[in-house]
Amino acid sequence: MKTFNYHSAKDVKEASKLASSNSAFLAGGMTTIPSIKLGLATYKDIINIKNIKSLSGIKVSGKTIKIGATTKHVEVANSKDVKKAIPSLAALAEGIGDPQVRNRGTIGGSIANNDPSADYPSACIALNAVIHTNNRKIEAEKFFKGMFETALKNGEIIEAIEFSIPEKSNYQKYPNPASRYAVVGVYVAKHKGEVNVAVTGAKPCVYNDKDLAKALSNNFSSSAIESVKISSSGMNSDIHASAEYRANMVRVFAKKAVEAC
Ligand SMILES: Cc1cc2nc3c(=O)[nH]c(=O)nc-3n(C[C@H](O)[C@H](O)[C@H](O)COP(=O)(O)OP(=O)(O)OC[C@H]3O[C@@H](n4cnc5c(N)ncnc54)[C@H](O)[C@@H]3O)c2cc1C
């Protein structure tokens, strides 16, 4: 393991100032630490943001839920407020990894990392999330740019993620049997006037399936999904599932999610 400078920031301003193109923030360390240990990443500076109180917590106000970036998956899964306002979001958090991962991993770390198979990015797209950083507010659709790539700039810190409370929603995934990452996951959310169908695991980056969303906006029932063409073109193909299998799973899980709404 390569050496690095360790810093513990007292506030967001200090953390941002310490950051460079060769640094990482330490939230739960669930990606950063194994990446360093396996030699997949090296950093000059590791900046611990876990002790910054303003970055953690859950607030419901009116039509949204705002979740601080360093809030752990287990806190979202167990939150009475989340369970009441968006039960599918609490269930998603409960389905991440194992108890060890859920007790350390954070929502901010998950979306900053933007793993193609991560669960939270699909929630952000389906629930019209706004990502609050120390500099600006970014709509989820503009935040997730590509595989492990986001709109974040050097030193930019996610402070919170604000989700719109939908009329109804549900998330279904086929979990990798070892890690629980989504081989394919589909998050359906019905808002007033629109439906989002966010898909994770199928392509290099999470996306909103506009054809499924349109079909469900016209007729919110699983039968509406039957006639929608779901192409396997551009879908991931690996030892877990072929592109064709993934395309079929998108249909199956979209239907299951609508039926469970
Ligand atoms: C065994 C295992 C199983 C897992 N299973 C699943 C699963 O089923 N589903 C799933 O979705 N995920 C899964 N994960 C991922 C996990 O849930 C974590 O969310 C993810 O690894 C990120 O970890 P972290 O929150 O500890 O962030 P860290 O590892 O601390 O940081 C990750 C990256 O995000 C950046 N970062 C962190 N916080 C911020 C911030 N506030 N602002 C800007 N940048 C930030 C860091 O600079 C770093 O680049 C799994 C992980 C492991 C190790």
The ligand as a MOL file (V3000), in Angstrom:
LIG
                    3D

  0  0  0     0  0            999 V3000
M  V30 BEGIN CTAB
M  V30 COUNTS 53 58 0 0 0
M  V30 BEGIN ATOM
M  V30 1 C -18.5480 -5.6700 -0.3240 0
M  V30 2 C -19.2970 -4.4640 -0.8470 0
M  V30 3 C -20.6030 -4.6350 -1.2770 0
M  V30 4 C -21.3250 -3.5440 -1.7650 0
M  V30 5 N -22.6080 -3.7270 -2.2030 0
M  V30 6 C -23.2900 -2.6890 -2.7340 0
M  V30 7 C -24.6260 -2.8530 -3.2040 0
M  V30 8 O -25.2460 -3.9070 -3.1220 0
M  V30 9 N -25.2360 -1.7670 -3.7530 0
M  V30 10 C -24.6320 -0.5400 -3.8340 0
M  V30 11 O -25.2290 0.4060 -4.3360 0
M  V30 12 N -23.3880 -0.3520 -3.3490 0
M  V30 13 C -22.7050 -1.3910 -2.8080 0
M  V30 14 N -21.4490 -1.1810 -2.3050 0
M  V30 15 C -20.9140 0.2000 -2.3120 0
M  V30 16 C -21.0950 0.8640 -0.9370 0
M  V30 17 O -22.4420 0.8510 -0.6150 0
M  V30 18 C -20.5730 2.3110 -0.8090 0
M  V30 19 O -21.5970 3.2620 -0.9140 0
M  V30 20 C -19.5490 2.6950 -1.8270 0
M  V30 21 O -18.5300 1.7260 -1.8010 0
M  V30 22 C -18.9440 4.0730 -1.4940 0
M  V30 23 O -18.3350 3.9600 -0.2430 0
M  V30 24 P -18.3270 5.0970 0.8560 0
M  V30 25 O -19.6540 5.7040 0.9940 0
M  V30 26 O -17.7260 4.4850 2.0550 0
M  V30 27 O -17.3840 6.2250 0.1850 0
M  V30 28 P -15.7840 6.3040 0.1730 0
M  V30 29 O -15.2070 4.9760 -0.1560 0
M  V30 30 O -15.3150 6.9440 1.4120 0
M  V30 31 O -15.5850 7.3100 -1.0510 0
M  V30 32 C -15.8380 6.8680 -2.3710 0
M  V30 33 C -15.5540 7.9950 -3.3790 0
M  V30 34 O -16.5320 9.0220 -3.2280 0
M  V30 35 C -15.9140 10.2820 -2.9680 0
M  V30 36 N -16.7760 10.9270 -1.9640 0
M  V30 37 C -17.2120 10.3910 -0.8050 0
M  V30 38 N -18.0380 11.2550 -0.1830 0
M  V30 39 C -18.0990 12.3640 -0.9560 0
M  V30 40 C -18.7690 13.6200 -0.8440 0
M  V30 41 N -19.5900 13.8960 0.1820 0
M  V30 42 N -18.6100 14.5210 -1.8260 0
M  V30 43 C -17.8080 14.2540 -2.8930 0
M  V30 44 N -17.1550 13.0940 -3.0650 0
M  V30 45 C -17.2910 12.1560 -2.1040 0
M  V30 46 C -14.5080 9.9660 -2.4720 0
M  V30 47 O -13.6130 11.0140 -2.8230 0
M  V30 48 C -14.2030 8.6740 -3.2120 0
M  V30 49 O -13.7250 8.9690 -4.5140 0
M  V30 50 C -20.7130 -2.2630 -1.8040 0
M  V30 51 C -19.4040 -2.0860 -1.3490 0
M  V30 52 C -18.7010 -3.1800 -0.8730 0
M  V30 53 C -17.2890 -2.9610 -0.3740 0
M  V30 END ATOM
M  V30 BEGIN BOND
M  V30 1 1 1 2
M  V30 2 1 2 3
M  V30 3 2 2 52
M  V30 4 2 3 4
M  V30 5 1 4 5
M  V30 6 1 4 50
M  V30 7 2 5 6
M  V30 8 1 6 7
M  V30 9 1 6 13
M  V30 10 2 7 8
M  V30 11 1 7 9
M  V30 12 1 9 10
M  V30 13 2 10 11
M  V30 14 1 10 12
M  V30 15 2 12 13
M  V30 16 1 13 14
M  V30 17 1 14 15
M  V30 18 1 14 50
M  V30 19 1 15 16
M  V30 20 1 16 17
M  V30 21 1 16 18
M  V30 22 1 18 19
M  V30 23 1 18 20
M  V30 24 1 20 21
M  V30 25 1 20 22
M  V30 26 1 22 23
M  V30 27 1 23 24
M  V30 28 2 24 25
M  V30 29 1 24 26
M  V30 30 1 24 27
M  V30 31 1 27 28
M  V30 32 2 28 29
M  V30 33 1 28 30
M  V30 34 1 28 31
M  V30 35 1 31 32
M  V30 36 1 32 33
M  V30 37 1 33 34
M  V30 38 1 33 48
M  V30 39 1 34 35
M  V30 40 1 35 36
M  V30 41 1 35 46
M  V30 42 1 36 37
M  V30 43 1 36 45
M  V30 44 2 37 38
M  V30 45 1 38 39
M  V30 46 1 39 40
M  V30 47 2 39 45
M  V30 48 1 40 41
M  V30 49 2 40 42
M  V30 50 1 42 43
M  V30 51 2 43 44
M  V30 52 1 44 45
M  V30 53 1 46 47
M  V30 54 1 46 48
M  V30 55 1 48 49
M  V30 56 2 50 51
M  V30 57 1 51 52
M  V30 58 1 52 53
M  V30 END BOND
M  V30 END CTAB
M  END
